[in-house]
Amino acid sequence: MVDAHQTFVIVGGGLAGAKAAETLRAEGFTGRVILICDERDHPYERPPLSKGYLLGKDERDSVFVHEPAFYAQAQIELHLGQPAVHLDPAAKTVRLGDGTLIAYDKLLLATGAEPRRLDIPGTGLAGVHHLRRLAHAERLRGVLASLGRDNGHLVIAGAGWIGLEVAAAARSYGAEVTIVEPQPTPLHGIIGPELGALFTDLHREHGVRFHFGARFTEIVGHDGMVLAVRTDDGEEHPAHDVLAAIGAAPRTALAEQAGLDVVDRADGGGIAVDAALRTSDPYIYAAGDVAAADHPLLDTRLRVEHWANALNGGPAAARAMLGQDVSYDRIPYFFSDQYDLGMEYSGYAPPGSYDQVVCRGDVGKREFIAFWLSEGRLLAGMNVNVWDVTGTVQQLIRSGAPLDPGKLADPSVPLESLLP
Ligand SMILES: Cc1cc2nc3c(=O)[nH]c(=O)nc-3n(C[C@H](O)[C@H](O)[C@H](O)COP(=O)(O)OP(=O)(O)OC[C@H]3O[C@@H](n4cnc5c(N)ncnc54)[C@H](O)[C@@H]3O)c2cc1C
């Protein structure tokens, strides 16, 4: 039972943490809610940082999860600009960087992820960037604008979502862009080679150069400035600035220090949680990018680094903290916008898991839905410049029903009619 004298503490003020705090109040929790974040800004959403905000189209105010006044109104106590540096599960306390000790009855770890760093010479040069925080986006925006003005060159390590979105933004400023990617196609580990080629063509049409099958070995500089990037195939790419977009690592330090179960990095990392998002300590939960959760539907442990998982996982953890029966089984979902291409992807189909990819619609015009199948069952779907189909795609995945690939590919057959 949860009573009014309890204190629920949330470490991490991103989308998952902010939504969890909101949910605790919406579900009627009247005890103390304390939200701790090492960033000084109120909780904000990160997708605009590589899209509208980076492009200068979205106002700064538009990225925040709630208006600042919301927290006081909802009696959510904020400790901003303060890292939680020590967690003692036996004493049920968290210590902040300034020494403040906070006792909790239940705790949520929503510490997110941080950009992976390149481990090569030259990463300390001033023109080497990462993109995770508002301050990074603000700095990068200025960099892209000046590269555009001066015909400057941005070299990006990694053709993942962030690398591609920043490439699109950089081209819109007029910067020269080269992407270096070890795999033969962009987004290789996520959507496989078949659909990865779509993004190669899209970006090439917009003037991005790709250098596939290679890795950075050195960032060459002079007087603190970036001059070039060297790759392991002996090539040298002129560069004024570099973006390292080689993925994110879950921020598990606090969980590890506290002795909670953590998944091996080789298996994706993250704080191990069950389907109710509870860690190996019954009073501690984890949600968002940092949580590697048992997925009841997909029957695997999954760490999902996407907006929708923070949006829904934070509230699910909050309900579990309140003693509700939670089985978090959302189908993984993400979206991206690059140039005039908008897409949504639902499901989970890394290379090796599927045996067939079929498309419905006009792939050439980039208006279609791609389906990844295994033995006729739908694992994932991606709609490109086609909208309002996500619900049906997710129902088809959830049903697990065998599908006729011919009908899936035929736009004259309504998708809904394929539901069992
Ligand atoms: C540039 C960018 C673009 C993206 N675009 C998309 C997109 O288009 N579509 C999509 O689906 N997803 C996108 N994502 C992913 C999405 O933003 C993340 O999945 C989401 O932010 C995860 O939210 P979170 O609350 O779990 O973690 P975070 O947003 O990382 O928040 C965690 C917070 O906890 C803080 N913290 C960590 N450790 C401590 C500590 N010890 N003490 C105190 N505070 C701590 C962190 O500083 C951070 O503020 C994007 C991500 C980035 C970086």
The ligand as an ORCA input file, in Angstrom:
! r2SCAN-3c Opt
* xyz 0 1
  C      19.502     14.503    -30.714
  C      18.509     13.415    -30.444
  C      17.452     13.217    -31.326
  C      16.532     12.206    -31.100
  N      15.502     12.028    -31.978
  C      14.616     11.037    -31.793
  C      13.560     10.803    -32.725
  O      13.438     11.500    -33.717
  N      12.679      9.806    -32.484
  C      12.784      9.002    -31.395
  O      11.967      8.097    -31.229
  N      13.779      9.187    -30.474
  C      14.695     10.181    -30.660
  N      15.714     10.371    -29.755
  C      15.799      9.503    -28.573
  C      15.001     10.055    -27.397
  O      15.207     11.424    -27.268
  C      15.400      9.323    -26.128
  O      14.980      8.002    -26.276
  C      14.814      9.949    -24.881
  O      15.384     11.216    -24.667
  C      15.063      9.098    -23.659
  O      14.539      9.745    -22.542
  P      15.048      9.367    -21.076
  O      14.218     10.220    -20.170
  O      15.080      7.917    -20.896
  O      16.573      9.830    -21.034
  P      17.235     11.259    -21.243
  O      16.442     12.092    -22.177
  O      18.669     10.982    -21.586
  O      17.173     11.937    -19.795
  C      17.945     11.446    -18.712
  C      18.322     12.610    -17.847
  O      18.906     12.132    -16.653
  C      20.076     12.895    -16.365
  N      20.948     12.095    -15.499
  C      21.681     11.026    -15.854
  N      22.364     10.541    -14.785
  C      22.037     11.334    -13.740
  C      22.410     11.348    -12.363
  N      23.241     10.454    -11.831
  N      21.892     12.319    -11.568
  C      21.028     13.243    -12.055
  N      20.643     13.275    -13.353
  C      21.134     12.327    -14.179
  C      20.620     13.197    -17.744
  O      21.538     14.260    -17.752
  C      19.345     13.533    -18.495
  O      18.983     14.855    -18.306
  C      16.660     11.375    -29.962
  C      17.748     11.566    -29.080
  C      18.661     12.569    -29.324
  C      19.825     12.758    -28.370
*
